[in-house]
Amino acid sequence: MSVQESIYTFDGLPIAGVEGGTNILVTGPALGGIRELAMRMLLRGHPREGALFIAADVDGRQALTDYESLGGDLDFARVGVVDCTENGADDEEHNVHAVGSPADLTGAGIEFSSLYERIHANGAAQVRIGVYTLSPFVVYAPAKSVFRFVHTLTGRIRTADGLGVCAIDPDAVDDQTLSSVAQAFDGKVELREADGQRAVRVRGLPDQPDGWQPVELDTA
């Protein structure tokens, strides 16, 4: 299967596969399972896929722990993290590159490019890229800088036939910011909880289930 024919699938989730180059915005409450949902969408579908996280809510090692706990294979030749937390630290053994702050979007972009090239050179024909989550960037950096960063990132993913998954809590940002950020994405996966049952709805992507679909998440 060539990169141009690549399909990214989501085992165990009520979301149909998408073509390479697709960027998805995942929205939902920060404490309602959005991080787990986004991380499960980033699980590598086959050994030739890579995974690259841009983490600001948790540090790089915690992001890797979260990934592994959900069944992710920590093949550090093809898995890496850009750690954007304030207390992050470089960890070459675990392929973690730190930038020191969610406000350093230029640094995050540089480290993303470096890690992506390394993962691709190590044999990953397809790479799943996740922003985990976007909310801290909106808090720490000017809105225009965040928009540029998101548009540049999704453009790179689209060109490389990757998969982009960006999580954000709508309650953590104003409506105008959320609307502007959403323009960079091809579609949206919404997460909600009602009567103790979590459900997702896919919008803007072709050949997806209609309406709200129940989803099982471990997050309490």
Sequence and secondary structure as in RCSB ss.txt:
>XXXX:A:sequence
MSVQESIYTFDGLPIAGVEGGTNILVTGPALGGIRELAMRMLLRGHPREGALFIAADVDGRQALTDYESLGGDLD
FARVGVVDCTENGADDEEHNVHAVGSPADLTGAGIEFSSLYERIHANGAAQVRIGVYTLSPFVVYAPAKSVFRFV
HTLTGRIRTADGLGVCAIDPDAVDDQTLSSVAQAFDGKVELREADGQRAVRVRGLPDQPDGWQPVELDTA
>XXXX:A:secstr
  GGG EE  TTSS   EETTEEEEEE  TTTTHHHHHHHHTS SSTTEEEEEEESSS HHHHHHHHHHTT    
TTTEEEEE STT   BGGGTEEE S TT HHHHHHHHHHHHHHHHHTT SEEEEEEE SHHHHHHS HHHHHHHH
HHHHHHHHHTT EEEEEE GGGS HHHHHHHHTT SEEEEEEEETTEEEEEEESSSS   S EE      
